[in-house]
């Protein structure tokens, strides 16, 4: 029996393909796109991990995309290949030169071009900065960021402060969001109009001092 593809999903798939082709950072690729129920699955291959990340970001920018499954394979061209020791040294240099990364709190492992980060940081932005610092290095096939966020500051009046943060945000429509807090954890529920708004709300929650976990259950409502 032939599967029926909705017009909406087919339209989203076409838009994702166009957005990927539009983004010059992705470069030469054989990326395939499938969309079902607003979930975009990317397959095929690119020549760098940076291009793989950029492709997922491009898909997320398309209206109607609720989630992205990034199954793209990285094929490093011969001129960009690096040994694991060379990659490890480049990773350490990049982390040490990034003012937001507490290098002394991280452990780096490289195996067949796959970089694994472990350790504990105080803030989400430090975890992200560490990953961003190495995602564009030549020879990297993948980044496994296993860094934990464990703030040393205990949150006070967390729910009220988060509500105010969302209300003053220019990128978030706070009226459709419900905030639940338990200890140092935050759960966001409700509906938003785009993936960018969903991520912005989650980022706002992570910025709160003392937060150790954010469960973002916001649903992107296609309008």
N, C-alpha and C positions, 0 to 999 in steps of 0.2 A: 504494500500500500504506500503510495507516494505521500510524503509529509507535506503539509500545507504551511507555507511561509506567509505570515501576515504582511500586508502592505507596509505597515509601520516598521517592522523589522527589516524588510527589504530596503526601505528608504534610509533607515539608520545605517545599514551596511554600506550603501552607496556613499553616504556622507562620510563615514569613517575612512573608506578607501580614498576619497578625495582629500581628506584632511592629512592622511599619511603621505599622499603624493605631494601635497602642498608644502610639507615640512622638510626643508633642505637639510636639516640636521640628520635625518634618517639615512639619506644617501641611497646607494644602490641596494635593492632588496627584492625578495620574492615573497612578500608578506601576503597571506591570505586572510580574509575576514569573514566570519560567520556571526550572525546575530540571532538570538532567540530570547524572546521575552525581555528585551532591553539589555541582555548580557552579551557583550562582544567578545568573541574568541579570536585571538590573533595567532596565526601559525606561519610556517615558512622560515626564512632565514635572513639574517643581516650580518654585517661584517664587524660589528662591535657591540659590546654590552651597552654602551652609551646610546646606540641606535635603538636597541631593544627597549630601553627605558623611554626614549623619546617617542617611540611608536605607541606605547601604552598611554603616555601623556596626551598624545594627539587624539587617541580614541576617547579618552575621558573628556576632551573638550567638546565633543559632539553632543548636541542636544538630544536627549532621549536615551543616552547610554547610562545605564544604572550601575554596571560593574564591568570589569575587563578581566578576562582570563588570558594571561600573556604566555602563550606556548611557543613563542618564537625561539629558534635555535641560533646561537651565535657561532658563526664560522670565521675564525680569525684568519685573514690573508697572511701569506708567508712573510711579507715585509713588516707586518705588525706583530709577529709572534715574539714572545719574550719568555725567558726561563722563569720558573717559580722564584728563585732567589732574586732575580732582577725585579720581578713584580713586587715581591715583599719589600725590597728596599725602596721602590717607588712609592708604595703605600705608606710606609713609615714616614718618608719625606713629606708626602702630601698632608698627612695627619698632623705632623709636627709644625707645619707652616700654617695650619688653620687655627686661628685664635679661639675659635669656639669649641675645639675638640680637646678634652682632657686626655691627652695621649697616655699618660701614666696610669689611667684607669682601664685601658683597653688592651686586649690580647689579639694579635693578628696571626692568622694561619693561611697559607696559600698552598693549594694542591691542584695541579693541572689547570692553572689559570682561574680557579674558583677561590675568592677571598672570603674568609670567615672572620667576622668580628665578634668578640665576646668581651664581657666586662659589665660594669655598672656605672651609669652616669646620673647626674642629678636632674637633668632636664631633657625633654623630648627634642628640643632644637639641637642639643649636643649629639644625640643619636643620629638625627637626620644629617647633621653637618658632617659627621664621620663617613656616612655612606655616600653623600654627595661628593666628598673630597676625592673619592677613589673610583667613582663610577665611570669617569671619562678617561681613565688611564689605559694606554695601549696594552694589549695582551690579556686584559681582564675578561673572562668569559661570564662570570656571574658574581654577585655579592650576596652573601648570607649574613644578614645583620641580626645577630643574636644578643645584641647589647640590651641590658635591662635598664629601665628608668626607675630609680629609687630615690626620690627627693628626701632631703634631710629635714625639710621644713614641714610642719604639720599644718594643714589647711584650717582656716577659721572663717566662719560664715560663708562656706563654699558655695552653696546653692544661690544665695542672694548675690554674691559677687559675680558668679557666672551669668546670672540673668541680666545683670547690668552690663557685663561685657558683650553679650549678644545684642542687647538693645542699642548699644552705641556703635555696633559694627555696621559699616557701610555695605558690606557684602552678604549680610545674613538677615533674612526676614524672621525675626525672633517670635512673632505671634504664633507660628505653627510648630514651635519646638517646646517640648516638655523636658525638664531637667530633673533627674533623680540622683541623689548622692547617698553613698553609704561608706562611711569611713573616709578613705582617700580615693575611692572609686567614683566615677561619674558615668551615668547612662543617659544618652540623648535619644529621645523618641519624637515622632511626629513626621511632618512632611516638609520637603523643601523643593525648590524649582529646578535645581541643577546639581550636578556632581560637585562643581566648584563651591556652591553654597554649603553642601554637605561637608566637604572637607574643611571649609573655613570655620564652620561651627565646631568641628572636632578639634581643629587647631586652637581655637579659643579656649576650649576646655583644658587642653594640655598645657596652656600657658599659665594656668592658675597655680600658684605656689602650693606644693605639697601633693599634687595629684599624681597617683601612681598607675592608674588605669582608666581608660576611656572606652566605653562600649558605645559605638556610634550606630544606632539602629534607625537613623533617619532614612526615610524612603524618598527617592527622587520621583516626584509626581510630574508626569508628562502633561503639558498643557498646550 
